[in-house]
Amino acid sequence: MSVQIIDARGLKCPQPILKITANAIKMKSGDILEITADCATFENDLRDWCSRSKKMLMWVREEAGAKKAQIQF
């Protein structure tokens, strides 16, 4: 199991989700993707992406004016 980290602060919708999608093809079962973004719609977009992709959203929290989340593949 590996942990990949994406810093998408400063990117506007849909760029943070596009970064997740681009990294998803490299992820193996059990891997964790941690992403930080400050886009206003990020949390909703992320929840929708996880639901459509059947990936587990482990948590989302506010951190220094941005949202940080972990997705398990």
PQR file of N, CA, C, O and H, with PARSE charges and radii, in Angstrom:
ATOM      1  N   MET A   1       0.845  -1.178   0.000 -0.4000 1.5000
ATOM      2  CA  MET A   1       0.000   0.000   0.000 -0.0000 2.0000
ATOM      3  C   MET A   1       0.887   1.237   0.000  0.5500 1.7000
ATOM      4  O   MET A   1       1.824   1.333   0.792 -0.5500 1.4000
ATOM      5  N   SER A   2       0.596   2.175  -0.880 -0.4000 1.5000
ATOM      6  CA  SER A   2       1.351   3.419  -0.918 -0.0000 2.0000
ATOM      7  C   SER A   2       0.399   4.596  -0.726  0.5500 1.7000
ATOM      8  O   SER A   2      -0.813   4.472  -0.897 -0.5500 1.4000
ATOM      9  H   SER A   2      -0.166   2.096  -1.524  0.4000 1.0000
ATOM     10  N   VAL A   3       0.971   5.726  -0.371 -0.4000 1.5000
ATOM     11  CA  VAL A   3       0.209   6.966  -0.212 -0.0000 2.0000
ATOM     12  C   VAL A   3       0.759   7.974  -1.209  0.5500 1.7000
ATOM     13  O   VAL A   3       1.948   8.293  -1.196 -0.5500 1.4000
ATOM     14  H   VAL A   3       1.956   5.827  -0.232  0.4000 1.0000
ATOM     15  N   GLN A   4      -0.110   8.469  -2.066 -0.4000 1.5000
ATOM     16  CA  GLN A   4       0.238   9.512  -3.030 -0.0000 2.0000
ATOM     17  C   GLN A   4      -0.382  10.821  -2.546  0.5500 1.7000
ATOM     18  O   GLN A   4      -1.501  10.829  -2.033 -0.5500 1.4000
ATOM     19  H   GLN A   4      -1.076   8.210  -2.077  0.4000 1.0000
ATOM     20  N   ILE A   5       0.339  11.917  -2.707 -0.4000 1.5000
ATOM     21  CA  ILE A   5      -0.137  13.217  -2.235 -0.0000 2.0000
ATOM     22  C   ILE A   5      -0.232  14.188  -3.402  0.5500 1.7000
ATOM     23  O   ILE A   5       0.690  14.309  -4.208 -0.5500 1.4000
ATOM     24  H   ILE A   5       1.248  11.910  -3.123  0.4000 1.0000
ATOM     25  N   ILE A   6      -1.372  14.882  -3.478 -0.4000 1.5000
ATOM     26  CA  ILE A   6      -1.603  15.901  -4.499 -0.0000 2.0000
ATOM     27  C   ILE A   6      -1.929  17.208  -3.784  0.5500 1.7000
ATOM     28  O   ILE A   6      -2.801  17.246  -2.916 -0.5500 1.4000
ATOM     29  H   ILE A   6      -2.121  14.785  -2.823  0.4000 1.0000
ATOM     30  N   ASP A   7      -1.235  18.265  -4.146 -0.4000 1.5000
ATOM     31  CA  ASP A   7      -1.550  19.595  -3.651 -0.0000 2.0000
ATOM     32  C   ASP A   7      -2.191  20.354  -4.807  0.5500 1.7000
ATOM     33  O   ASP A   7      -1.513  20.761  -5.750 -0.5500 1.4000
ATOM     34  H   ASP A   7      -0.526  18.234  -4.851  0.4000 1.0000
ATOM     35  N   ALA A   8      -3.498  20.538  -4.721 -0.4000 1.5000
ATOM     36  CA  ALA A   8      -4.240  21.207  -5.791 -0.0000 2.0000
ATOM     37  C   ALA A   8      -4.716  22.594  -5.360  0.5500 1.7000
ATOM     38  O   ALA A   8      -5.640  23.146  -5.957 -0.5500 1.4000
ATOM     39  H   ALA A   8      -4.049  20.208  -3.954  0.4000 1.0000
ATOM     40  N   ARG A   9      -4.094  23.152  -4.335 -0.4000 1.5000
ATOM     41  CA  ARG A   9      -4.472  24.500  -3.903 -0.0000 2.0000
ATOM     42  C   ARG A   9      -4.176  25.489  -5.027  0.5500 1.7000
ATOM     43  O   ARG A   9      -3.146  25.414  -5.698 -0.5500 1.4000
ATOM     44  H   ARG A   9      -3.344  22.703  -3.850  0.4000 1.0000
ATOM     45  N   GLY A  10      -5.116  26.419  -5.210 -0.4000 1.5000
ATOM     46  CA  GLY A  10      -4.973  27.420  -6.263 -0.0000 2.0000
ATOM     47  C   GLY A  10      -5.600  26.994  -7.585  0.5500 1.7000
ATOM     48  O   GLY A  10      -5.746  27.816  -8.489 -0.5500 1.4000
ATOM     49  H   GLY A  10      -5.953  26.479  -4.665  0.4000 1.0000
ATOM     50  N   LEU A  11      -5.973  25.727  -7.711 -0.4000 1.5000
ATOM     51  CA  LEU A  11      -6.621  25.245  -8.935 -0.0000 2.0000
ATOM     52  C   LEU A  11      -8.131  25.367  -8.795  0.5500 1.7000
ATOM     53  O   LEU A  11      -8.682  25.120  -7.723 -0.5500 1.4000
ATOM     54  H   LEU A  11      -5.854  25.059  -6.977  0.4000 1.0000
ATOM     55  N   LYS A  12      -8.781  25.738  -9.851 -0.4000 1.5000
ATOM     56  CA  LYS A  12     -10.239  25.885  -9.841 -0.0000 2.0000
ATOM     57  C   LYS A  12     -10.893  24.681 -10.497  0.5500 1.7000
ATOM     58  O   LYS A  12     -10.296  23.991 -11.323 -0.5500 1.4000
ATOM     59  H   LYS A  12      -8.333  25.939 -10.722  0.4000 1.0000
ATOM     60  N   CYS A  13     -12.143  24.450 -10.103 -0.4000 1.5000
ATOM     61  CA  CYS A  13     -12.936  23.356 -10.639 -0.0000 2.0000
ATOM     62  C   CYS A  13     -12.903  23.427 -12.165  0.5500 1.7000
ATOM     63  O   CYS A  13     -13.061  24.515 -12.719 -0.5500 1.4000
ATOM     64  H   CYS A  13     -12.628  25.010  -9.432  0.4000 1.0000
ATOM     65  N   PRO A  14     -12.708  22.340 -12.843 -0.5600 1.5000
ATOM     66  CA  PRO A  14     -12.638  20.947 -12.393  0.2800 2.0000
ATOM     67  C   PRO A  14     -11.211  20.412 -12.228  0.5500 1.7000
ATOM     68  O   PRO A  14     -11.024  19.199 -12.131 -0.5500 1.4000
ATOM     69  N   GLN A  15     -10.213  21.281 -12.194 -0.4000 1.5000
ATOM     70  CA  GLN A  15      -8.824  20.816 -12.193 -0.0000 2.0000
ATOM     71  C   GLN A  15      -8.458  19.870 -11.050  0.5500 1.7000
ATOM     72  O   GLN A  15      -7.760  18.889 -11.304 -0.5500 1.4000
ATOM     73  H   GLN A  15     -10.365  22.266 -12.273  0.4000 1.0000
ATOM     74  N   PRO A  16      -8.894  20.108  -9.787 -0.5600 1.5000
ATOM     75  CA  PRO A  16      -8.534  19.148  -8.739  0.2800 2.0000
ATOM     76  C   PRO A  16      -9.054  17.732  -9.033  0.5500 1.7000
ATOM     77  O   PRO A  16      -8.350  16.750  -8.797 -0.5500 1.4000
ATOM     78  N   ILE A  17     -10.267  17.632  -9.541 -0.4000 1.5000
ATOM     79  CA  ILE A  17     -10.838  16.317  -9.858 -0.0000 2.0000
ATOM     80  C   ILE A  17     -10.117  15.701 -11.055  0.5500 1.7000
ATOM     81  O   ILE A  17      -9.926  14.485 -11.098 -0.5500 1.4000
ATOM     82  H   ILE A  17     -10.839  18.430  -9.733  0.4000 1.0000
ATOM     83  N   LEU A  18      -9.718  16.513 -12.020 -0.4000 1.5000
ATOM     84  CA  LEU A  18      -8.956  15.989 -13.153 -0.0000 2.0000
ATOM     85  C   LEU A  18      -7.610  15.434 -12.690  0.5500 1.7000
ATOM     86  O   LEU A  18      -7.134  14.434 -13.228 -0.5500 1.4000
ATOM     87  H   LEU A  18      -9.873  17.500 -11.985  0.4000 1.0000
ATOM     88  N   LYS A  19      -6.994  16.076 -11.696 -0.4000 1.5000
ATOM     89  CA  LYS A  19      -5.735  15.560 -11.143 -0.0000 2.0000
ATOM     90  C   LYS A  19      -5.960  14.211 -10.459  0.5500 1.7000
ATOM     91  O   LYS A  19      -5.135  13.305 -10.578 -0.5500 1.4000
ATOM     92  H   LYS A  19      -7.380  16.888 -11.259  0.4000 1.0000
ATOM     93  N   ILE A  20      -7.069  14.082  -9.748 -0.4000 1.5000
ATOM     94  CA  ILE A  20      -7.399  12.804  -9.107 -0.0000 2.0000
ATOM     95  C   ILE A  20      -7.573  11.728 -10.173  0.5500 1.7000
ATOM     96  O   ILE A  20      -7.028  10.631 -10.050 -0.5500 1.4000
ATOM     97  H   ILE A  20      -7.739  14.818  -9.651  0.4000 1.0000
ATOM     98  N   THR A  21      -8.325  12.040 -11.205 -0.4000 1.5000
ATOM     99  CA  THR A  21      -8.581  11.081 -12.284 -0.0000 2.0000
ATOM    100  C   THR A  21      -7.282  10.648 -12.958  0.5500 1.7000
ATOM    101  O   THR A  21      -7.096   9.468 -13.253 -0.5500 1.4000
ATOM    102  H   THR A  21      -8.767  12.931 -11.305  0.4000 1.0000
ATOM    103  N   ALA A  22      -6.392  11.595 -13.200 -0.4000 1.5000
ATOM    104  CA  ALA A  22      -5.115  11.272 -13.842 -0.0000 2.0000
ATOM    105  C   ALA A  22      -4.269  10.352 -12.956  0.5500 1.7000
ATOM    106  O   ALA A  22      -3.582   9.466 -13.464 -0.5500 1.4000
ATOM    107  H   ALA A  22      -6.544  12.554 -12.960  0.4000 1.0000
ATOM    108  N   ASN A  23      -4.315  10.558 -11.646 -0.4000 1.5000
ATOM    109  CA  ASN A  23      -3.542   9.714 -10.735 -0.0000 2.0000
ATOM    110  C   ASN A  23      -4.209   8.372 -10.468  0.5500 1.7000
ATOM    111  O   ASN A  23      -3.537   7.407 -10.106 -0.5500 1.4000
ATOM    112  H   ASN A  23      -4.873  11.279 -11.234  0.4000 1.0000
ATOM    113  N   ALA A  24      -5.526   8.304 -10.644 -0.4000 1.5000
ATOM    114  CA  ALA A  24      -6.272   7.083 -10.333 -0.0000 2.0000
ATOM    115  C   ALA A  24      -5.793   5.888 -11.155  0.5500 1.7000
ATOM    116  O   ALA A  24      -5.814   4.755 -10.673 -0.5500 1.4000
ATOM    117  H   ALA A  24      -6.072   9.088 -10.938  0.4000 1.0000
ATOM    118  N   ILE A  25      -5.364   6.133 -12.380 -0.4000 1.5000
ATOM    119  CA  ILE A  25      -4.941   5.007 -13.226 -0.0000 2.0000
ATOM    120  C   ILE A  25      -3.652   4.361 -12.718  0.5500 1.7000
ATOM    121  O   ILE A  25      -3.349   3.221 -13.070 -0.5500 1.4000
ATOM    122  H   ILE A  25      -5.347   7.053 -12.772  0.4000 1.0000
ATOM    123  N   LYS A  26      -2.892   5.088 -11.888 -0.4000 1.5000
ATOM    124  CA  LYS A  26      -1.643   4.557 -11.340 -0.0000 2.0000
ATOM    125  C   LYS A  26      -1.834   3.856 -10.001  0.5500 1.7000
ATOM    126  O   LYS A  26      -0.923   3.190  -9.511 -0.5500 1.4000
ATOM    127  H   LYS A  26      -3.139   6.014 -11.603  0.4000 1.0000
ATOM    128  N   MET A  27      -3.019   4.005  -9.408 -0.4000 1.5000
ATOM    129  CA  MET A  27      -3.260   3.495  -8.062 -0.0000 2.0000
ATOM    130  C   MET A  27      -3.632   2.014  -8.089  0.5500 1.7000
ATOM    131  O   MET A  27      -4.318   1.538  -8.993 -0.5500 1.4000
ATOM    132  H   MET A  27      -3.760   4.546  -9.806  0.4000 1.0000
ATOM    133  N   LYS A  28      -3.156   1.307  -7.069 -0.4000 1.5000
ATOM    134  CA  LYS A  28      -3.486  -0.106  -6.906 -0.0000 2.0000
ATOM    135  C   LYS A  28      -4.492  -0.257  -5.773  0.5500 1.7000
ATOM    136  O   LYS A  28      -4.671   0.655  -4.966 -0.5500 1.4000
ATOM    137  H   LYS A  28      -2.599   1.694  -6.334  0.4000 1.0000
ATOM    138  N   SER A  29      -5.137  -1.396  -5.716 -0.4000 1.5000
ATOM    139  CA  SER A  29      -6.102  -1.669  -4.654 -0.0000 2.0000
ATOM    140  C   SER A  29      -5.435  -1.504  -3.288  0.5500 1.7000
ATOM    141  O   SER A  29      -4.372  -2.070  -3.032 -0.5500 1.4000
ATOM    142  H   SER A  29      -4.991  -2.137  -6.372  0.4000 1.0000
ATOM    143  N   GLY A  30      -6.070  -0.729  -2.423 -0.4000 1.5000
ATOM    144  CA  GLY A  30      -5.544  -0.487  -1.090 -0.0000 2.0000
ATOM    145  C   GLY A  30      -4.713   0.776  -0.974  0.5500 1.7000
ATOM    146  O   GLY A  30      -4.467   1.246   0.137 -0.5500 1.4000
ATOM    147  H   GLY A  30      -6.934  -0.269  -2.632  0.4000 1.0000
ATOM    148  N   ASP A  31      -4.267   1.346  -2.107 -0.4000 1.5000
ATOM    149  CA  ASP A  31      -3.486   2.582  -2.076 -0.0000 2.0000
ATOM    150  C   ASP A  31      -4.354   3.742  -1.587  0.5500 1.7000
ATOM    151  O   ASP A  31      -5.581   3.714  -1.690 -0.5500 1.4000
ATOM    152  H   ASP A  31      -4.466   0.965  -3.009  0.4000 1.0000
ATOM    153  N   ILE A  32      -3.684   4.757  -1.054 -0.4000 1.5000
ATOM    154  CA  ILE A  32      -4.350   5.957  -0.543 -0.0000 2.0000
ATOM    155  C   ILE A  32      -3.903   7.157  -1.366  0.5500 1.7000
ATOM    156  O   ILE A  32      -2.717   7.327  -1.646 -0.5500 1.4000
ATOM    157  H   ILE A  32      -2.688   4.780  -0.970  0.4000 1.0000
ATOM    158  N   LEU A  33      -4.866   7.985  -1.749 -0.4000 1.5000
ATOM    159  CA  LEU A  33      -4.577   9.242  -2.412 -0.0000 2.0000
ATOM    160  C   LEU A  33      -5.025  10.355  -1.479  0.5500 1.7000
ATOM    161  O   LEU A  33      -6.196  10.424  -1.106 -0.5500 1.4000
ATOM    162  H   LEU A  33      -5.830   7.848  -1.522  0.4000 1.0000
ATOM    163  N   GLU A  34      -4.089  11.230  -1.098 -0.4000 1.5000
ATOM    164  CA  GLU A  34      -4.406  12.365  -0.230 -0.0000 2.0000
ATOM    165  C   GLU A  34      -4.333  13.619  -1.085  0.5500 1.7000
ATOM    166  O   GLU A  34      -3.342  13.853  -1.777 -0.5500 1.4000
ATOM    167  H   GLU A  34      -3.138  11.174  -1.400  0.4000 1.0000
ATOM    168  N   ILE A  35      -5.382  14.421  -1.034 -0.4000 1.5000
ATOM    169  CA  ILE A  35      -5.438  15.625  -1.856 -0.0000 2.0000
ATOM    170  C   ILE A  35      -5.877  16.817  -1.018  0.5500 1.7000
ATOM    171  O   ILE A  35      -6.757  16.717  -0.163 -0.5500 1.4000
ATOM    172  H   ILE A  35      -6.187  14.232  -0.472  0.4000 1.0000
ATOM    173  N   THR A  36      -5.242  17.931  -1.288 -0.4000 1.5000
ATOM    174  CA  THR A  36      -5.593  19.194  -0.647 -0.0000 2.0000
ATOM    175  C   THR A  36      -5.985  20.171  -1.738  0.5500 1.7000
ATOM    176  O   THR A  36      -5.262  20.340  -2.721 -0.5500 1.4000
ATOM    177  H   THR A  36      -4.526  18.012  -1.982  0.4000 1.0000
ATOM    178  N   ALA A  37      -7.145  20.822  -1.562 -0.4000 1.5000
ATOM    179  CA  ALA A  37      -7.625  21.785  -2.555 -0.0000 2.0000
ATOM    180  C   ALA A  37      -8.416  22.879  -1.858  0.5500 1.7000
ATOM    181  O   ALA A  37      -9.002  22.664  -0.797 -0.5500 1.4000
ATOM    182  H   ALA A  37      -7.732  20.685  -0.764  0.4000 1.0000
ATOM    183  N   ASP A  38      -8.423  24.062  -2.475 -0.4000 1.5000
ATOM    184  CA  ASP A  38      -9.160  25.182  -1.895 -0.0000 2.0000
ATOM    185  C   ASP A  38     -10.274  25.698  -2.808  0.5500 1.7000
ATOM    186  O   ASP A  38     -10.812  26.783  -2.588 -0.5500 1.4000
ATOM    187  H   ASP A  38      -7.947  24.237  -3.337  0.4000 1.0000
ATOM    188  N   CYS A  39     -10.606  24.933  -3.808 -0.4000 1.5000
ATOM    189  CA  CYS A  39     -11.715  25.265  -4.701 -0.0000 2.0000
ATOM    190  C   CYS A  39     -13.031  25.165  -3.910  0.5500 1.7000
ATOM    191  O   CYS A  39     -13.218  24.232  -3.129 -0.5500 1.4000
ATOM    192  H   CYS A  39     -10.169  24.052  -3.987  0.4000 1.0000
ATOM    193  N   ALA A  40     -13.927  26.116  -4.115 -0.4000 1.5000
ATOM    194  CA  ALA A  40     -15.181  26.171  -3.352 -0.0000 2.0000
ATOM    195  C   ALA A  40     -16.043  24.917  -3.507  0.5500 1.7000
ATOM    196  O   ALA A  40     -16.748  24.540  -2.572 -0.5500 1.4000
ATOM    197  H   ALA A  40     -13.775  26.874  -4.750  0.4000 1.0000
ATOM    198  N   THR A  41     -15.998  24.272  -4.664 -0.4000 1.5000
ATOM    199  CA  THR A  41     -16.861  23.105  -4.905 -0.0000 2.0000
ATOM    200  C   THR A  41     -16.132  21.777  -4.705  0.5500 1.7000
ATOM    201  O   THR A  41     -16.692  20.718  -4.988 -0.5500 1.4000
ATOM    202  H   THR A  41     -15.425  24.579  -5.424  0.4000 1.0000
ATOM    203  N   PHE A  42     -14.902  21.821  -4.225 -0.4000 1.5000
ATOM    204  CA  PHE A  42     -14.068  20.619  -4.156 -0.0000 2.0000
ATOM    205  C   PHE A  42     -14.721  19.469  -3.394  0.5500 1.7000
ATOM    206  O   PHE A  42     -14.761  18.347  -3.900 -0.5500 1.4000
ATOM    207  H   PHE A  42     -14.447  22.681  -3.995  0.4000 1.0000
ATOM    208  N   GLU A  43     -15.230  19.721  -2.195 -0.4000 1.5000
ATOM    209  CA  GLU A  43     -15.772  18.613  -1.404 -0.0000 2.0000
ATOM    210  C   GLU A  43     -16.945  17.933  -2.106  0.5500 1.7000
ATOM    211  O   GLU A  43     -17.000  16.705  -2.163 -0.5500 1.4000
ATOM    212  H   GLU A  43     -15.197  20.632  -1.785  0.4000 1.0000
ATOM    213  N   ASN A  44     -17.869  18.705  -2.632 -0.4000 1.5000
ATOM    214  CA  ASN A  44     -19.012  18.112  -3.353 -0.0000 2.0000
ATOM    215  C   ASN A  44     -18.550  17.356  -4.592  0.5500 1.7000
ATOM    216  O   ASN A  44     -19.013  16.248  -4.862 -0.5500 1.4000
ATOM    217  H   ASN A  44     -17.824  19.703  -2.586  0.4000 1.0000
ATOM    218  N   ASP A  45     -17.631  17.965  -5.344 -0.4000 1.5000
ATOM    219  CA  ASP A  45     -17.108  17.309  -6.544 -0.0000 2.0000
ATOM    220  C   ASP A  45     -16.408  15.998  -6.181  0.5500 1.7000
ATOM    221  O   ASP A  45     -16.563  14.990  -6.871 -0.5500 1.4000
ATOM    222  H   ASP A  45     -17.255  18.865  -5.125  0.4000 1.0000
ATOM    223  N   LEU A  46     -15.643  16.023  -5.097 -0.4000 1.5000
ATOM    224  CA  LEU A  46     -14.919  14.833  -4.653 -0.0000 2.0000
ATOM    225  C   LEU A  46     -15.878  13.726  -4.241  0.5500 1.7000
ATOM    226  O   LEU A  46     -15.688  12.566  -4.607 -0.5500 1.4000
ATOM    227  H   LEU A  46     -15.518  16.842  -4.537  0.4000 1.0000
ATOM    228  N   ARG A  47     -16.902  14.081  -3.483 -0.4000 1.5000
ATOM    229  CA  ARG A  47     -17.899  13.068  -3.060 -0.0000 2.0000
ATOM    230  C   ARG A  47     -18.580  12.447  -4.277  0.5500 1.7000
ATOM    231  O   ARG A  47     -18.784  11.234  -4.320 -0.5500 1.4000
ATOM    232  H   ARG A  47     -17.056  15.024  -3.186  0.4000 1.0000
ATOM    233  N   ASP A  48     -18.931  13.266  -5.258 -0.4000 1.5000
ATOM    234  CA  ASP A  48     -19.539  12.761  -6.499 -0.0000 2.0000
ATOM    235  C   ASP A  48     -18.572  11.837  -7.239  0.5500 1.7000
ATOM    236  O   ASP A  48     -18.973  10.770  -7.704 -0.5500 1.4000
ATOM    237  H   ASP A  48     -18.766  14.251  -5.222  0.4000 1.0000
ATOM    238  N   TRP A  49     -17.299  12.237  -7.351 -0.4000 1.5000
ATOM    239  CA  TRP A  49     -16.304  11.430  -8.053 -0.0000 2.0000
ATOM    240  C   TRP A  49     -16.129  10.076  -7.371  0.5500 1.7000
ATOM    241  O   TRP A  49     -16.086   9.044  -8.042 -0.5500 1.4000
ATOM    242  H   TRP A  49     -16.973  13.104  -6.973  0.4000 1.0000
ATOM    243  N   CYS A  50     -16.029  10.075  -6.043 -0.4000 1.5000
ATOM    244  CA  CYS A  50     -15.858   8.820  -5.306 -0.0000 2.0000
ATOM    245  C   CYS A  50     -17.068   7.910  -5.494  0.5500 1.7000
ATOM    246  O   CYS A  50     -16.913   6.700  -5.662 -0.5500 1.4000
ATOM    247  H   CYS A  50     -16.065  10.913  -5.498  0.4000 1.0000
ATOM    248  N   SER A  51     -18.252   8.473  -5.467 -0.4000 1.5000
ATOM    249  CA  SER A  51     -19.467   7.695  -5.662 -0.0000 2.0000
ATOM    250  C   SER A  51     -19.504   7.074  -7.061  0.5500 1.7000
ATOM    251  O   SER A  51     -19.785   5.884  -7.205 -0.5500 1.4000
ATOM    252  H   SER A  51     -18.377   9.456  -5.330  0.4000 1.0000
ATOM    253  N   ARG A  52     -19.223   7.870  -8.081 -0.4000 1.5000
ATOM    254  CA  ARG A  52     -19.230   7.369  -9.460 -0.0000 2.0000
ATOM    255  C   ARG A  52     -18.125   6.345  -9.698  0.5500 1.7000
ATOM    256  O   ARG A  52     -18.314   5.381 -10.441 -0.5500 1.4000
ATOM    257  H   ARG A  52     -18.995   8.837  -7.964  0.4000 1.0000
ATOM    258  N   SER A  53     -16.970   6.556  -9.064 -0.4000 1.5000
ATOM    259  CA  SER A  53     -15.806   5.688  -9.285 -0.0000 2.0000
ATOM    260  C   SER A  53     -15.760   4.488  -8.350  0.5500 1.7000
ATOM    261  O   SER A  53     -14.902   3.614  -8.480 -0.5500 1.4000
ATOM    262  H   SER A  53     -16.816   7.339  -8.460  0.4000 1.0000
ATOM    263  N   LYS A  54     -16.698   4.460  -7.404 -0.4000 1.5000
ATOM    264  CA  LYS A  54     -16.756   3.376  -6.413 -0.0000 2.0000
ATOM    265  C   LYS A  54     -15.458   3.279  -5.603  0.5500 1.7000
ATOM    266  O   LYS A  54     -14.929   2.192  -5.372 -0.5500 1.4000
ATOM    267  H   LYS A  54     -17.395   5.170  -7.299  0.4000 1.0000
ATOM    268  N   LYS A  55     -14.965   4.442  -5.181 -0.4000 1.5000
ATOM    269  CA  LYS A  55     -13.784   4.532  -4.322 -0.0000 2.0000
ATOM    270  C   LYS A  55     -14.228   5.028  -2.954  0.5500 1.7000
ATOM    271  O   LYS A  55     -15.212   5.759  -2.843 -0.5500 1.4000
ATOM    272  H   LYS A  55     -15.395   5.325  -5.369  0.4000 1.0000
ATOM    273  N   MET A  56     -13.503   4.630  -1.912 -0.4000 1.5000
ATOM    274  CA  MET A  56     -13.891   4.990  -0.552 -0.0000 2.0000
ATOM    275  C   MET A  56     -13.280   6.334  -0.148  0.5500 1.7000
ATOM    276  O   MET A  56     -12.060   6.492  -0.101 -0.5500 1.4000
ATOM    277  H   MET A  56     -12.704   4.036  -2.002  0.4000 1.0000
ATOM    278  N   LEU A  57     -14.154   7.289   0.141 -0.4000 1.5000
ATOM    279  CA  LEU A  57     -13.712   8.565   0.695 -0.0000 2.0000
ATOM    280  C   LEU A  57     -13.548   8.342   2.194  0.5500 1.7000
ATOM    281  O   LEU A  57     -14.531   8.180   2.916 -0.5500 1.4000
ATOM    282  H   LEU A  57     -15.145   7.160   0.103  0.4000 1.0000
ATOM    283  N   MET A  58     -12.306   8.337   2.652 -0.4000 1.5000
ATOM    284  CA  MET A  58     -12.033   8.011   4.044 -0.0000 2.0000
ATOM    285  C   MET A  58     -12.372   9.171   4.974  0.5500 1.7000
ATOM    286  O   MET A  58     -12.990   8.970   6.019 -0.5500 1.4000
ATOM    287  H   MET A  58     -11.507   8.469   2.065  0.4000 1.0000
ATOM    288  N   TRP A  59     -11.971  10.377   4.598 -0.4000 1.5000
ATOM    289  CA  TRP A  59     -12.311  11.569   5.381 -0.0000 2.0000
ATOM    290  C   TRP A  59     -12.046  12.829   4.568  0.5500 1.7000
ATOM    291  O   TRP A  59     -11.274  12.840   3.609 -0.5500 1.4000
ATOM    292  H   TRP A  59     -11.469  10.540   3.748  0.4000 1.0000
ATOM    293  N   VAL A  60     -12.725  13.889   4.998 -0.4000 1.5000
ATOM    294  CA  VAL A  60     -12.501  15.232   4.462 -0.0000 2.0000
ATOM    295  C   VAL A  60     -12.475  16.155   5.674  0.5500 1.7000
ATOM    296  O   VAL A  60     -13.344  16.072   6.542 -0.5500 1.4000
ATOM    297  H   VAL A  60     -13.352  13.880   5.777  0.4000 1.0000
ATOM    298  N   ARG A  61     -11.475  17.036   5.730 -0.4000 1.5000
ATOM    299  CA  ARG A  61     -11.427  17.988   6.840 -0.0000 2.0000
ATOM    300  C   ARG A  61     -10.870  19.327   6.363  0.5500 1.7000
ATOM    301  O   ARG A  61     -10.149  19.418   5.370 -0.5500 1.4000
ATOM    302  H   ARG A  61     -10.770  17.103   5.024  0.4000 1.0000
ATOM    303  N   GLU A  62     -11.236  20.343   7.109 -0.4000 1.5000
ATOM    304  CA  GLU A  62     -10.750  21.696   6.848 -0.0000 2.0000
ATOM    305  C   GLU A  62      -9.356  21.814   7.445  0.5500 1.7000
ATOM    306  O   GLU A  62      -9.120  21.413   8.585 -0.5500 1.4000
ATOM    307  H   GLU A  62     -11.822  20.268   7.915  0.4000 1.0000
ATOM    308  N   GLU A  63      -8.431  22.372   6.656 -0.4000 1.5000
ATOM    309  CA  GLU A  63      -7.062  22.527   7.136 -0.0000 2.0000
ATOM    310  C   GLU A  63      -6.440  23.766   6.497  0.5500 1.7000
ATOM    311  O   GLU A  63      -6.201  23.798   5.290 -0.5500 1.4000
ATOM    312  H   GLU A  63      -8.623  22.698   5.731  0.4000 1.0000
ATOM    313  N   ALA A  64      -6.185  24.768   7.302 -0.4000 1.5000
ATOM    314  CA  ALA A  64      -5.528  26.000   6.845 -0.0000 2.0000
ATOM    315  C   ALA A  64      -6.223  26.638   5.635  0.5500 1.7000
ATOM    316  O   ALA A  64      -5.568  27.022   4.666 -0.5500 1.4000
ATOM    317  H   ALA A  64      -6.379  24.742   8.283  0.4000 1.0000
ATOM    318  N   GLY A  65      -7.544  26.744   5.702 -0.4000 1.5000
ATOM    319  CA  GLY A  65      -8.286  27.394   4.629 -0.0000 2.0000
ATOM    320  C   GLY A  65      -8.511  26.545   3.397  0.5500 1.7000
ATOM    321  O   GLY A  65      -8.985  27.047   2.378 -0.5500 1.4000
ATOM    322  H   GLY A  65      -8.076  26.432   6.489  0.4000 1.0000
ATOM    323  N   ALA A  66      -8.179  25.268   3.473 -0.4000 1.5000
ATOM    324  CA  ALA A  66      -8.378  24.347   2.344 -0.0000 2.0000
ATOM    325  C   ALA A  66      -9.040  23.077   2.864  0.5500 1.7000
ATOM    326  O   ALA A  66      -9.135  22.866   4.073 -0.5500 1.4000
ATOM    327  H   ALA A  66      -7.793  24.860   4.300  0.4000 1.0000
ATOM    328  N   LYS A  67      -9.486  22.250   1.959 -0.4000 1.5000
ATOM    329  CA  LYS A  67     -10.035  20.939   2.316 -0.0000 2.0000
ATOM    330  C   LYS A  67      -8.958  19.884   2.003  0.5500 1.7000
ATOM    331  O   LYS A  67      -8.341  19.896   0.938 -0.5500 1.4000
ATOM    332  H   LYS A  67      -9.409  22.422   0.977  0.4000 1.0000
ATOM    333  N   LYS A  68      -8.760  18.991   2.949 -0.4000 1.5000
ATOM    334  CA  LYS A  68      -7.824  17.884   2.749 -0.0000 2.0000
ATOM    335  C   LYS A  68      -8.657  16.605   2.866  0.5500 1.7000
ATOM    336  O   LYS A  68      -9.524  16.485   3.731 -0.5500 1.4000
ATOM    337  H   LYS A  68      -9.261  18.982   3.814  0.4000 1.0000
ATOM    338  N   ALA A  69      -8.373  15.664   1.979 -0.4000 1.5000
ATOM    339  CA  ALA A  69      -9.158  14.425   1.953 -0.0000 2.0000
ATOM    340  C   ALA A  69      -8.268  13.235   1.619  0.5500 1.7000
ATOM    341  O   ALA A  69      -7.198  13.376   1.026 -0.5500 1.4000
ATOM    342  H   ALA A  69      -7.668  15.761   1.276  0.4000 1.0000
ATOM    343  N   GLN A  70      -8.745  12.054   2.022 -0.4000 1.5000
ATOM    344  CA  GLN A  70      -8.074  10.815   1.629 -0.0000 2.0000
ATOM    345  C   GLN A  70      -9.081   9.897   0.965  0.5500 1.7000
ATOM    346  O   GLN A  70     -10.214   9.732   1.417 -0.5500 1.4000
ATOM    347  H   GLN A  70      -9.614  11.939   2.504  0.4000 1.0000
ATOM    348  N   ILE A  71      -8.616   9.303  -0.135 -0.4000 1.5000
ATOM    349  CA  ILE A  71      -9.429   8.338  -0.893 -0.0000 2.0000
ATOM    350  C   ILE A  71      -8.677   7.015  -0.876  0.5500 1.7000
ATOM    351  O   ILE A  71      -7.471   6.972  -1.120 -0.5500 1.4000
ATOM    352  H   ILE A  71      -7.696   9.438  -0.503  0.4000 1.0000
ATOM    353  N   GLN A  72      -9.404   5.931  -0.582 -0.4000 1.5000
ATOM    354  CA  GLN A  72      -8.771   4.611  -0.653 -0.0000 2.0000
ATOM    355  C   GLN A  72      -9.231   3.906  -1.924  0.5500 1.7000
ATOM    356  O   GLN A  72     -10.420   3.860  -2.240 -0.5500 1.4000
ATOM    357  H   GLN A  72     -10.384   5.966  -0.384  0.4000 1.0000
ATOM    358  N   PHE A  73      -8.262   3.364  -2.634 -0.4000 1.5000
ATOM    359  CA  PHE A  73      -8.525   2.658  -3.888 -0.0000 2.0000
ATOM    360  C   PHE A  73      -8.615   1.161  -3.657  0.5500 1.7000
ATOM    361  O   PHE A  73      -8.832   0.402  -4.602 -0.5500 1.4000
ATOM    362  H   PHE A  73      -7.296   3.402  -2.377  0.4000 1.0000
TER
END
